[in-house]
Amino acid sequence: MDLRDLEKYSSAITLSDMEVFVFPELMYSLVLANIMSPVIWKWRDEDCFKKLEGKSPWRRLMRMRQYIMDEYEFNLDLNTWGLTDKETEMKRFEPWLSREQIARSNTLFGYEGDKYYFDVDIRRHFGLDQYEGDVIPYWKTETVEAMNAFRLKEGYNTGAGECVSLSTLYAAAAFIVCGIPLDDIYMVLTPLHSQNFIDIQDGVITNNRRLVTKSMWFNGTEISNKAQRAIRNEQVTIVAHNTGWIHCLYPEATMNKNVYETFCQKLRNYLTAELNALNVANFLRSNPKYNRYFQFCRYRRGERMFIKAEVLFGYEHGSRFRIYDETFEKLLDEVNSEDYSPYKYNDRICCEQLMAFIEYEKIDIYNPKDRYKLARFISPFVPEAEQWVADLLDFLHIEPKLPKAEEKQFRPIEPLVFQPDWSREQVIEYLERMRNSNPIADLAFYAYRDMTRCDWRPFVKAAIERSPVSAEKTAQMTAEQIHSWLSGMPSASIYDGPRLAQPDEVANYNTGDGIEKAFLLAS
């Protein structure tokens, strides 16, 4: 193992945000490590999933959402894994990416964000303003065992993890518990976020602990708008899949080209909605500044009644019912009589009138001529009619900033192909056989920490060089005090079998077996 490989393989142990950015193979190696772990396989025995045996992957995935919501919290405590500095990390990664490339594309090194973030102090937004000068957090990604071990930390009642940890957890669980093939799971990373696109029904995107279906993506709520931020505003840096990966900065890609192009089309389809009454209502919900120009109409006892848009949206807040979906009539029944007017508001356009025009004229929002026609129609009521139409188009379609296939040299590796009906043992045996032909499979065993199957040098390098938490905790201790502290800890590893925790995991979770404590003492 040469020095370059040693850097990469030791990064599979520590799995920091910046290491995953520089070594895109690591993203999927962590998914495989979680698939090899016994932890998620045990979820199959939970009553909530036993009851769904034989049910569709979709049903199980929707139940998985609630399970992860109950069992994990989103952790954005940047101090969890200690501190490093830009200069040290820049120097580490110079053989792979220039300082300028890293600074333009990674939050920790100066990335300022795209359109959405121009008006946001991004360092303050993510809590980075607490660090002075070149100091930056280590921001490590957790294995499922490390996520579960947050329960051992003060202040946590459940497991926890940051966005990359949660996305890799979801990918592994979708395969193991929900029976979704790896072929249908795509990992999508931006400088500020990590999400998955799951090719099931109309598509599902994971967002931290949540799942977002296509209908939810376009429902115009604050939660959905937050889920959109990364894909709507940022460059996608990495797409990872069981066939390989593609990176915005590297000229070569290992992902199958046809698979990548198919993914791009499926993601674009997910990010595109039709112009209909429901989505007009969703748009107005997402853009309340326009509500003062609109009203809704209903027939009650044979008479037309009118209600201002902002008033009707106000009723939505405390209701299970929504405008223009199958529950619309029930929502209208909840409105107090005094909020209806028997007279049309002359300075507002009626949404029913708008939809009649759209349907009669067969307006195609993606056609510039039709957008002009629509703007002219609403202009007597909406002062900035062209802007309204432009915002509507922007709401109905997001063009993701994906790595461009035409700029890449595709050098595919042998894909990892195993099925959801395999046992855990079969998966591990298969990945073991694939180590010589697929580097991601090889790296997975380092992320998995099975030291009977790995060269010790990467683990030792990571332990000695990248353990800022244990270093800080022991900085003022003598060797005897450190020994006493370690002796007082429970002697249990967070990992099973011949797998080992790093010193910072021992220090953070205050538990470790003998050899793990010895590495902390040495580090």
C-alpha positions as a printed NumPy array, in Angstrom:
array([[  0.   ,   0.   ,   0.   ],
       [  1.633,   3.254,  -1.165],
       [  1.205,   6.638,   0.531],
       [ -1.695,   7.72 ,  -1.69 ],
       [ -3.6  ,   4.514,  -0.995],
       [ -2.794,   4.802,   2.693],
       [ -4.39 ,   8.262,   2.748],
       [ -7.514,   6.995,   0.993],
       [ -7.883,   3.81 ,   3.021],
       [ -7.322,   5.618,   6.309],
       [-10.028,   8.057,   5.207],
       [-12.408,   5.094,   4.959],
       [-11.861,   4.739,   8.707],
       [-12.506,   8.372,   9.676],
       [-15.035,   9.26 ,   6.935],
       [-15.015,  13.023,   7.422],
       [-17.116,  15.233,   5.171],
       [-14.01 ,  16.516,   3.398],
       [-12.599,  13.002,   2.928],
       [-15.805,  11.833,   1.256],
       [-15.653,  14.884,  -1.019],
       [-12.07 ,  14.124,  -2.105],
       [-12.534,  10.34 ,  -2.28 ],
       [-16.037,   9.768,  -3.707],
       [-15.619,   5.975,  -3.429],
       [-16.053,   6.352,   0.321],
       [-19.711,   7.308,   0.087],
       [-20.876,   3.953,  -1.167],
       [-18.315,   2.066,   0.907],
       [-20.131,   3.314,   4.019],
       [-23.462,   2.093,   2.609],
       [-21.897,  -1.341,   2.135],
       [-20.441,  -1.249,   5.654],
       [-23.918,  -0.555,   7.024],
       [-25.33 ,  -3.383,   4.899],
       [-22.732,  -5.763,   6.341],
       [-23.513,  -4.608,   9.885],
       [-25.843,  -6.864,  11.896],
       [-27.641,  -3.811,  13.305],
       [-30.011,  -3.049,  10.427],
       [-30.681,  -6.736,   9.737],
       [-32.125,  -6.945,  13.272],
       [-34.696,  -4.313,  12.326],
       [-36.431,  -6.979,  10.245],
       [-37.466,  -8.602,  13.539],
       [-39.149,  -5.451,  14.854],
       [-42.936,  -5.88 ,  15.136],
       [-43.578,  -2.891,  12.895],
       [-41.701,  -4.574,  10.03 ],
       [-42.741,  -8.157,  10.795],
       [-46.337,  -7.038,  10.229],
       [-45.377,  -5.844,   6.753],
       [-43.791,  -9.087,   5.557],
       [-45.073,  -9.778,   2.062],
       [-46.164,  -6.167,   1.609],
       [-44.763,  -3.94 ,  -1.124],
       [-41.375,  -2.215,  -0.825],
       [-43.303,   1.074,  -0.938],
       [-45.336,   0.208,   2.184],
       [-42.207,  -0.861,   4.033],
       [-40.338,   2.279,   2.959],
       [-43.126,   4.516,   4.265],
       [-42.974,   2.65 ,   7.585],
       [-39.193,   2.987,   7.589],
       [-39.612,   6.755,   7.558],
       [-41.458,   6.703,  10.874],
       [-38.996,   4.222,  12.366],
       [-36.013,   6.432,  11.568],
       [-37.889,   9.512,  12.782],
       [-38.486,   7.741,  16.109],
       [-35.027,   6.218,  16.543],
       [-32.67 ,   8.972,  15.321],
       [-32.272,  12.697,  15.507],
       [-30.439,  14.999,  13.144],
       [-27.154,  16.036,  14.743],
       [-25.535,  19.284,  13.66 ],
       [-23.276,  19.707,  16.669],
       [-20.126,  20.593,  14.773],
       [-17.964,  19.945,  17.828],
       [-18.932,  16.26 ,  18.053],
       [-15.809,  15.028,  16.285],
       [-13.388,  17.753,  17.267],
       [-11.454,  20.342,  15.309],
       [ -8.758,  20.51 ,  12.663],
       [ -7.518,  23.363,  10.462],
       [ -7.756,  24.222,   6.784],
       [ -4.018,  24.203,   6.135],
       [ -3.551,  20.676,   7.463],
       [ -6.427,  19.307,   5.417],
       [ -5.572,  21.272,   2.257],
       [ -2.061,  19.864,   2.38 ],
       [ -3.45 ,  16.342,   2.785],
       [ -5.636,  16.615,  -0.29 ],
       [ -3.321,  18.523,  -2.664],
       [ -2.308,  15.359,  -4.581],
       [ -5.946,  14.958,  -5.656],
       [ -7.524,  18.417,  -5.862],
       [ -6.123,  21.942,  -5.93 ],
       [ -6.801,  24.333,  -3.08 ],
       [ -8.924,  26.467,  -5.395],
       [-11.109,  23.52 ,  -6.419],
       [-11.691,  22.497,  -2.822],
       [-12.442,  26.059,  -1.709],
       [-15.022,  26.506,  -4.487],
       [-16.872,  23.303,  -3.711],
       [-16.617,  22.474,  -0.001],
       [-18.323,  24.36 ,   2.813],
       [-15.494,  23.981,   5.295],
       [-12.954,  25.541,   2.949],
       [-14.772,  28.671,   1.843],
       [-17.727,  27.598,  -0.316],
       [-20.18 ,  30.497,  -0.219],
       [-23.265,  28.823,  -1.653],
       [-25.328,  29.407,  -4.745],
       [-28.389,  31.53 ,  -5.491],
       [-30.364,  30.735,  -2.33 ],
       [-27.407,  31.441,  -0.081],
       [-26.345,  34.79 ,  -1.55 ],
       [-28.422,  36.557,   1.096],
       [-27.437,  34.142,   3.866],
       [-24.248,  34.247,   5.903],
       [-23.426,  30.62 ,   5.226],
       [-20.876,  30.316,   8.024],
       [-23.444,  31.576,  10.512],
       [-26.185,  29.456,   8.902],
       [-24.232,  26.274,   9.637],
       [-22.616,  27.452,  12.87 ],
       [-19.16 ,  27.793,  11.324],
       [-18.848,  31.388,  12.529],
       [-17.969,  30.053,  16.001],
       [-14.526,  29.082,  14.702],
       [-11.79 ,  31.646,  14.182],
       [ -9.136,  31.76 ,  11.48 ],
       [ -8.342,  28.449,   9.823],
       [-10.005,  26.298,  12.492],
       [-12.718,  24.002,  11.122],
       [-14.729,  21.099,  12.578],
       [-13.816,  17.549,  11.621],
       [-17.453,  16.767,  10.707],
       [-17.137,  12.977,  10.555],
       [-19.764,  10.689,   9.078],
       [-20.979,   7.926,  11.389],
       [-21.482,   4.213,  10.839],
       [-24.818,   2.841,  12.058],
       [-23.072,   1.644,  15.245],
       [-21.685,   5.115,  15.905],
       [-25.119,   6.61 ,  15.228],
       [-26.709,   4.253,  17.752],
       [-23.983,   5.   ,  20.296],
       [-25.162,   8.623,  20.603],
       [-27.568,   7.173,  23.179],
       [-24.513,   6.873,  25.442],
       [-23.781,  10.606,  25.187],
       [-25.234,  13.101,  27.601],
       [-28.146,  14.992,  26.088],
       [-29.201,  12.281,  23.634],
       [-32.141,   9.918,  24.134],
       [-31.949,   8.334,  20.688],
       [-29.386,   7.626,  18.028],
       [-28.183,  10.542,  15.926],
       [-26.193,  11.468,  12.864],
       [-25.512,  14.209,  10.348],
       [-26.94 ,  14.286,   6.818],
       [-24.41 ,  11.934,   5.185],
       [-24.831,   9.422,   8.003],
       [-28.609,   9.512,   7.653],
       [-28.508,   9.144,   3.868],
       [-26.228,   6.097,   4.045],
       [-28.43 ,   4.649,   6.802],
       [-31.521,   5.104,   4.615],
       [-29.821,   3.499,   1.612],
       [-28.797,   0.412,   3.591],
       [-32.182,   0.118,   5.316],
       [-34.072,   0.522,   2.035],
       [-32.173,  -2.49 ,   0.717],
       [-32.214,  -4.71 ,   3.83 ],
       [-35.643,  -4.003,   5.318],
       [-37.679,  -2.641,   2.416],
       [-36.342,  -4.98 ,  -0.268],
       [-35.455,  -2.196,  -2.705],
       [-32.688,  -3.248,  -5.133],
       [-29.435,  -1.298,  -5.008],
       [-29.937,  -0.527,  -8.702],
       [-32.814,   1.766,  -7.682],
       [-30.929,   3.751,  -5.022],
       [-28.839,   6.781,  -6.031],
       [-26.871,   8.931,  -3.597],
       [-26.792,  12.654,  -4.375],
       [-24.289,  14.927,  -2.616],
       [-23.951,  18.706,  -2.77 ],
       [-21.474,  20.915,  -0.873],
       [-24.001,  21.376,   1.929],
       [-26.143,  18.26 ,   1.941],
       [-26.513,  14.561,   1.183],
       [-29.742,  12.999,  -0.073],
       [-30.832,   9.834,  -1.869],
       [-33.065,   9.458,  -4.892],
       [-34.96 ,   6.163,  -4.707],
       [-36.492,   5.03 ,  -7.987],
       [-39.801,   3.694,  -6.71 ],
       [-43.226,   4.765,  -8.019],
       [-42.841,   8.47 ,  -8.969],
       [-39.592,   8.679,  -7.001],
       [-38.663,   9.439,  -3.394],
       [-35.937,  11.743,  -2.075],
       [-34.554,  11.319,   1.422],
       [-33.937,  14.458,   3.434],
       [-32.164,  13.83 ,   6.731],
       [-34.709,  11.75 ,   8.685],
       [-37.577,  12.351,   6.286],
       [-38.766,  10.912,   2.99 ],
       [-40.21 ,  13.216,   0.355],
       [-42.518,  11.747,  -2.289],
       [-43.083,  13.656,  -5.512],
       [-46.469,  14.948,  -4.333],
       [-44.866,  16.101,  -1.07 ],
       [-41.987,  17.746,  -2.967],
       [-44.449,  20.058,  -4.701],
       [-46.934,  20.641,  -1.861],
       [-45.543,  24.098,  -1.102],
       [-45.073,  23.599,   2.644],
       [-42.104,  24.95 ,   4.572],
       [-40.777,  21.426,   5.223],
       [-40.833,  20.609,   1.511],
       [-39.241,  23.926,   0.59 ],
       [-36.374,  23.137,   2.975],
       [-35.975,  19.675,   1.437],
       [-35.569,  21.335,  -1.977],
       [-32.864,  23.809,  -1.028],
       [-29.781,  21.77 ,  -1.88 ],
       [-30.929,  20.346,  -5.225],
       [-32.587,  23.614,  -6.221],
       [-29.637,  25.867,  -5.423],
       [-26.399,  23.895,  -5.379],
       [-24.063,  22.068,  -7.712],
       [-24.343,  18.307,  -7.282],
       [-20.789,  17.256,  -6.462],
       [-21.15 ,  13.461,  -6.342],
       [-23.629,  10.854,  -7.523],
       [-22.876,   7.402,  -6.086],
       [-24.466,   4.096,  -7.109],
       [-23.749,   0.389,  -6.998],
       [-22.22 ,   0.741, -10.481],
       [-19.768,   3.454,  -9.382],
       [-19.617,   7.226,  -8.971],
       [-19.357,  10.511, -10.857],
       [-17.809,  13.683,  -9.39 ],
       [-18.2  ,  17.262, -10.605],
       [-14.429,  17.919, -10.459],
       [-12.822,  14.66 , -11.563],
       [-12.546,  14.054, -15.337],
       [-13.099,  10.31 , -14.962],
       [-16.225,   8.569, -13.701],
       [-16.621,   4.923, -12.723],
       [-20.427,   4.854, -12.842],
       [-22.048,   3.14 , -15.81 ],
       [-22.772,   5.897, -18.344],
       [-26.177,   4.569, -19.396],
       [-27.192,   4.165, -15.766],
       [-26.101,   7.735, -15.005],
       [-27.992,   9.194, -17.962],
       [-31.1  ,   7.225, -16.981],
       [-30.789,   8.529, -13.426],
       [-30.495,  12.119, -14.688],
       [-33.71 ,  11.74 , -16.667],
       [-35.582,  10.113, -13.788],
       [-34.468,  12.814, -11.37 ],
       [-35.545,  15.531, -13.816],
       [-38.938,  13.834, -14.16 ],
       [-39.293,  13.823, -10.377],
       [-38.375,  17.518, -10.266],
       [-41.003,  18.446, -12.871],
       [-44.719,  18.865, -12.134],
       [-47.686,  19.543, -14.386],
       [-49.702,  22.739, -14.34 ],
       [-53.002,  21.876, -12.694],
       [-55.292,  23.258, -10.003],
       [-53.57 ,  21.395,  -7.178],
       [-50.134,  22.692,  -8.126],
       [-51.391,  26.253,  -8.556],
       [-52.672,  26.033,  -4.972],
       [-49.343,  24.529,  -3.879],
       [-47.525,  27.407,  -5.563],
       [-49.665,  29.987,  -3.77 ],
       [-49.062,  28.18 ,  -0.474],
       [-45.324,  28.4  ,  -1.101],
       [-45.505,  32.054,  -2.221],
       [-48.   ,  33.793,   0.104],
       [-46.988,  37.223,  -1.218],
       [-49.238,  36.527,  -4.212],
       [-52.306,  35.47 ,  -2.234],
       [-53.707,  39.007,  -2.105],
       [-54.413,  38.798,  -5.833],
       [-56.469,  35.582,  -5.666],
       [-59.78 ,  34.281,  -4.387],
       [-61.584,  30.944,  -4.35 ],
       [-65.177,  30.296,  -5.284],
       [-67.662,  27.628,  -4.192],
       [-71.332,  26.912,  -4.647],
       [-73.357,  26.752,  -1.444],
       [-77.086,  26.109,  -1.511],
       [-77.074,  26.999,  -5.193],
       [-75.325,  30.332,  -4.704],
       [-71.754,  31.336,  -5.507],
       [-69.667,  32.291,  -2.5  ],
       [-66.179,  33.804,  -2.518],
       [-63.298,  33.698,  -0.068],
       [-59.933,  35.45 ,  -0.129],
       [-56.983,  33.155,  -0.803],
       [-55.057,  34.143,   2.319],
       [-58.118,  33.465,   4.482],
       [-58.626,  29.982,   3.051],
       [-54.931,  29.149,   3.428],
       [-55.277,  30.259,   7.043],
       [-57.901,  27.568,   7.564],
       [-55.457,  24.983,   6.218],
       [-53.064,  25.569,   9.124],
       [-55.33 ,  23.948,  11.669],
       [-56.891,  21.38 ,   9.379],
       [-56.171,  17.95 ,   7.905],
       [-57.733,  19.128,   4.65 ],
       [-56.055,  20.897,   1.748],
       [-57.002,  23.163,  -1.134],
       [-57.712,  21.395,  -4.435],
       [-56.91 ,  17.878,  -3.285],
       [-59.539,  15.214,  -2.619],
       [-60.334,  16.826,   0.761],
       [-61.037,  20.315,  -0.646],
       [-64.805,  20.231,  -0.094],
       [-64.292,  19.238,   3.539],
       [-61.958,  22.209,   3.993],
       [-64.575,  24.536,   2.533],
       [-67.131,  23.124,   4.981],
       [-64.868,  24.191,   7.865],
       [-64.937,  27.858,   6.814],
       [-67.079,  30.138,   8.97 ],
       [-69.983,  31.757,   7.142],
       [-68.722,  35.278,   7.885],
       [-65.515,  34.547,   5.955],
       [-67.482,  33.984,   2.763],
       [-68.679,  36.843,   0.595],
       [-71.679,  36.585,  -1.749],
       [-69.911,  39.073,  -4.003],
       [-66.848,  38.557,  -6.106],
       [-63.779,  40.605,  -5.154],
       [-63.288,  42.662,  -8.287],
       [-59.577,  43.258,  -7.702],
       [-58.802,  39.533,  -7.41 ],
       [-58.772,  36.751,  -9.968],
       [-60.813,  33.686,  -9.153],
       [-58.689,  30.526,  -9.133],
       [-61.508,  28.608, -10.812],
       [-61.54 ,  31.237, -13.575],
       [-57.768,  30.919, -13.929],
       [-57.946,  27.135, -14.221],
       [-60.753,  27.347, -16.781],
       [-58.514,  29.56 , -18.929],
       [-55.527,  27.23 , -18.528],
       [-57.578,  24.186, -19.49 ],
       [-59.433,  25.837, -22.387],
       [-56.266,  27.331, -23.875],
       [-54.282,  24.156, -23.106],
       [-51.555,  26.278, -21.536],
       [-48.152,  24.588, -21.528],
       [-46.12 ,  26.316, -18.829],
       [-42.93 ,  25.053, -20.483],
       [-43.762,  26.872, -23.736],
       [-42.617,  30.556, -23.79 ],
       [-45.582,  31.62 , -25.96 ],
       [-48.039,  30.047, -23.542],
       [-46.318,  31.7  , -20.584],
       [-46.775,  35.064, -22.309],
       [-50.442,  34.279, -22.939],
       [-50.939,  33.325, -19.287],
       [-49.235,  36.502, -18.077],
       [-51.519,  38.642, -20.246],
       [-54.584,  36.88 , -18.873],
       [-53.749,  37.537, -15.2  ],
       [-52.216,  41.002, -15.699],
       [-55.444,  42.917, -14.829],
       [-55.24 ,  41.378, -11.343],
       [-51.558,  40.628, -10.742],
       [-49.326,  43.716, -11.169],
       [-46.151,  41.701, -11.795],
       [-47.815,  39.121, -14.012],
       [-44.691,  38.041, -15.899],
       [-42.813,  37.556, -12.635],
       [-45.718,  35.517, -11.257],
       [-45.569,  33.213, -14.273],
       [-41.769,  32.959, -14.025],
       [-42.037,  32.061, -10.331],
       [-44.723,  29.494, -11.128],
       [-42.434,  27.877, -13.704],
       [-39.571,  27.902, -11.207],
       [-41.836,  26.183,  -8.678],
       [-42.962,  23.496, -11.121],
       [-39.535,  22.631, -12.477],
       [-36.097,  22.418, -10.893],
       [-33.16 ,  21.888, -13.225],
       [-30.565,  20.051, -11.125],
       [-26.95 ,  21.101, -11.568],
       [-25.617,  17.61 , -12.208],
       [-22.11 ,  16.638, -13.321],
       [-22.14 ,  16.761, -17.121],
       [-21.785,  13.35 , -18.732],
       [-20.364,  14.825, -21.932],
       [-17.406,  16.219, -19.984],
       [-16.473,  12.89 , -18.368],
       [-14.478,   9.868, -19.427],
       [-16.481,   6.896, -18.233],
       [-14.287,   4.045, -17.062],
       [-16.798,   1.688, -15.455],
       [-15.791,  -0.786, -12.791],
       [-17.445,  -4.146, -12.228],
       [-20.799,  -3.309, -10.612],
       [-21.862,  -4.642,  -7.247],
       [-24.885,  -6.829,  -7.877],
       [-26.561,  -8.633,  -5.005],
       [-30.222,  -9.068,  -4.193],
       [-32.489,  -8.074,  -1.28 ],
       [-33.425, -11.724,  -0.703],
       [-29.802, -12.627,   0.111],
       [-28.765, -13.246,   3.7  ],
       [-26.266, -10.994,   5.453],
       [-23.678, -13.774,   5.263],
       [-24.164, -14.112,   1.502],
       [-23.682, -10.363,   1.06 ],
       [-20.435, -10.359,   3.056],
       [-19.094, -13.387,   1.169],
       [-19.943, -11.725,  -2.15 ],
       [-18.264,  -8.442,  -1.211],
       [-15.197, -10.356,  -0.055],
       [-14.963, -11.974,  -3.507],
       [-15.36 ,  -8.575,  -5.195],
       [-12.53 ,  -6.825,  -3.335],
       [ -9.923,  -7.372,  -6.051],
       [-12.176,  -6.185,  -8.885],
       [-14.119,  -3.388,  -7.187],
       [-12.258,  -0.816,  -5.027],
       [-15.485,   0.311,  -3.348],
       [-16.035,  -3.213,  -2.02 ],
       [-12.461,  -3.246,  -0.728],
       [-12.869,   0.124,   1.006],
       [-16.14 ,  -1.068,   2.523],
       [-14.302,  -3.495,   4.802],
       [-12.238,  -0.592,   6.171],
       [-15.376,   1.456,   6.808],
       [-16.818,  -1.701,   8.393],
       [-13.705,  -1.943,  10.647],
       [-13.301,  -5.726,  10.466],
       [ -9.624,  -5.878,  11.373],
       [ -9.33 ,  -9.585,  10.5  ],
       [ -9.934,  -8.615,   6.866],
       [ -7.96 ,  -5.357,   6.701],
       [ -4.423,  -4.031,   6.671],
       [ -3.836,  -2.434,  10.086],
       [ -1.862,   0.532,   8.772],
       [ -4.852,   2.703,   7.705],
       [ -6.562,   2.153,  11.056],
       [ -3.408,   3.066,  12.975],
       [ -2.764,   6.142,  10.811],
       [ -6.326,   7.372,  11.341],
       [ -6.157,   6.707,  15.085],
       [ -2.857,   8.527,  15.591],
       [ -3.402,  11.473,  13.237],
       [ -7.16 ,  12.166,  13.366],
       [ -8.379,  11.861,  16.919],
       [ -8.917,  15.469,  18.05 ],
       [-11.643,  14.612,  20.594],
       [ -9.515,  12.203,  22.606],
       [ -6.521,  14.533,  22.242],
       [ -8.488,  17.451,  23.687],
       [ -9.971,  15.392,  26.519],
       [ -6.568,  14.114,  27.608],
       [ -4.516,  17.249,  26.917],
       [ -4.277,  18.215,  30.593],
       [ -4.029,  14.646,  31.945],
       [ -0.946,  12.71 ,  32.96 ],
       [ -0.466,   9.182,  31.635],
       [ -1.649,   7.847,  34.998],
       [ -4.8  ,   9.981,  34.872],
       [ -5.562,   8.824,  31.34 ],
       [ -5.109,   5.212,  32.444],
       [ -7.43 ,   5.782,  35.39 ],
       [-10.059,   7.422,  33.162],
       [ -9.935,   4.55 ,  30.682],
       [-10.046,   1.937,  33.435],
       [-13.226,   3.491,  34.784],
       [-15.014,   3.175,  31.461],
       [-17.239,   0.204,  30.578],
       [-15.143,  -2.363,  28.707],
       [-17.544,  -2.806,  25.804],
       [-17.019,  -1.828,  22.186],
       [-19.791,  -0.195,  20.194],
       [-18.876,  -2.699,  17.444],
       [-19.38 ,  -6.468,  17.39 ],
       [-16.789,  -9.186,  16.832],
       [-13.32 ,  -8.251,  15.557],
       [-14.361,  -4.707,  14.626],
       [-12.742,  -1.732,  16.324],
       [-13.767,   1.772,  17.342],
       [-11.442,   4.697,  16.755],
       [-10.092,   6.649,  19.772],
       [-12.561,   9.5  ,  19.228],
       [-15.483,   7.066,  19.291],
       [-14.197,   5.678,  22.587],
       [-13.79 ,   9.204,  23.984],
       [-17.172,  10.412,  22.729],
       [-19.22 ,   7.438,  23.884],
       [-17.159,   6.713,  27.011],
       [-16.873,   2.99 ,  26.32 ],
       [-14.39 ,   0.67 ,  24.648],
       [-12.731,  -2.696,  24.868],
       [ -9.102,  -3.231,  25.841],
       [ -7.448,  -2.772,  22.469],
       [ -9.597,   0.292,  21.706],
       [ -8.529,   1.892,  24.976],
       [ -4.921,   1.052,  24.171],
       [ -5.195,   2.897,  20.853],
       [ -6.671,   5.921,  22.625],
       [ -3.78 ,   5.89 ,  25.073],
       [ -1.294,   5.63 ,  22.204],
       [ -2.952,   8.398,  20.208]])
